Amino acid sequence: MIIKLYFSEFGLGLNPENPYRNMYIKNLGREGQEIMFDNYEYVALNCKMLTKFNFPENNIKRFNDNKLFAEKIKEVLINKWDYTNYIQNHPHYKKLYTIENKLDKLLSKNRSWFSKVKSFIKSFKK
């Protein structure tokens, strides 16, 4: 049995389907793009599995074992490594990413507001 991986796509930044990509660009604009391109890369691969059999009826156990092995590999690749499949099967994660991002923005505004209040109070103590 031969398993081959073929290079399909490579890119700087986050994969276009990653919900964080849009958040970086939407919230930080050009700076967000620069952060993405400096810190992230993604790659896409295609997988091909080759095996040879004379006739399945001559060696049906070997055929079934290889078929089961191929199905397990496919299942693992789809469930653990296929980001598109993951997001489609867990759409709530996209919403959670968006909510988390909005909370981060609110908290950073509050931190900024609190630091202004602290410096204002400190100015009276002098």
Number of C-alpha atoms within 10 A of each C-alpha: 9 8 10 12 11 10 11 10 10 12 13 14 19 20 18 11 11 15 17 17 16 17 16 19 16 12 13 13 12 12 12 18 19 14 14 18 14 11 11 12 13 12 12 15 13 10 12 11 12 9 11 9 11 8 9 12 9 10 11 12 11 12 18 12 11 14 13 12 12 18 12 12 13 14 12 12 13 14 13 11 12 13 16 13 12 14 15 11 11 11 10 11 14 15 12 12 15 16 12 12 16 14 12 12 13 12 12 12 12 12 12 12 11 12 12 12 12 11 11 11 11 10 9 7 7 5
